[in-house]
Amino acid sequence: VQLQAFGGGLVQPGGFLRLSCAASGNIFSSNTRGWYRQAPGKQRELVASITSGGSTSYADSVKGRFTISRDNDKNTAYLQMNSLKPEDTAVYYCTVRYLGSAYWGQGTLVTVSS
């Protein structure tokens, strides 16, 4: 299983970005896609997750600003990030979990700065 994340970059506070994560390989159809992030000097944290049935979960810090979605036909997950804040600056990692296993993408850097 391979995951490739796209869409990171530099954005001003209040701006938006959309991250994409394409998965390839033999992936069990019932799975959970997720986005984690790790800021400098901090632990990696779960930002959002979505099951194959469409149930979502968000960290309190991003509720109302971020939206996770997925396209099962394309094996792709998305993270729409609006109203970005400097504290959202981090490397964002996408994951896929199923049958007790977890697979990680390489990470994409999001920098929120004026």
N, C-alpha and C positions, 0 to 999 in steps of 0.2 A: 504494500500500500504506500502510495506517495501522495503528499499534499504539497501544493504550491500556492503560496499567498501572493496577492498583488494589491496595489493600491495605496501603499503608504506614501508619505511625503511630508512636506512642510506646509503648514496652514496657519493662518492667523486666528487668534482667539475669536470665537463666534462663528467660525467657518465650518465646513463639512468635508468629509471624505467618505468614500465607499471602499471597503476592503472586500476582496473576493478570495475564495480558497477553492481551488479545483482539486478534486481527489481522483486518483486513478488506481487501478489494481482490483483485486478480488475483495470487494467490500460487501459485508453482509447487509441485506436490505434494511433490516431494523437496526438503526444506529443513531447515535447522538452526535451532532456536530457542535463544536464549541469554539469560542475565541477566548484566549487568555492574553494577559499583558504583563510585562515586567518593566518597571521603571528603574532607573539607575539607583542602586543601593536598596532596592525594595524586593520583597518576595513576589514571585509570580502569582497573579490572582485571576480567578475566573471572571470574565466580563459578561458573557452571555452564552446560552446554550439553547439548542433546539432539537427536539426529537424528530424521528422520521414521520411521526404523526402530526407534527407542527406545534407541540407544546413548547413554550419558551420560558426562560428564566434569565433574570438580569441581576447584576450587582447593584446594590442601592445607589452607588455613585453614578451610574449611567442610566438609571430608569428615567424614561421620558425624553432621553436624548439619543440613545442608541436603539437600533432595531436590527435584530438578527433574522435572517430568512434563508431559505434553501430552495434549490431547484433539484429535485431528485432525479429528473431525467438527465441532467447535466452533471450530477454528482458534485455540485458546487454550492458552497455556503457563502453568505454575504453578511457584512456588518456595515450598516449605514450609520454613520456617526455625525450627528448634528450638534450645533451649539458647543463646539469643542472648547475645552479649557486647557490652560497650560499644564494642569495636573493630569491631563489625559496623555501627555507625552510618555511614550513607552515603545518597546518592541512588542508587537502584537503577533501572537501565534495562533494558528488554527489547529483544531484537533478533530479526530473522528474516533468514537468509542463504540465497541460492540463486543459482545461475548467475553467481557472481562479484559479486553485488550484496548490499548490507546495508541494512536499514531499521531505524530506531530509534524507540522510543517516547519519551514526554516525561519519563519519570522519576518515581519516587515516593520520598518521603523516609521512611527508617526511622531512628528514634532509639531507642537502647537506653540507658536511664538510670534510676537510682533517684530 
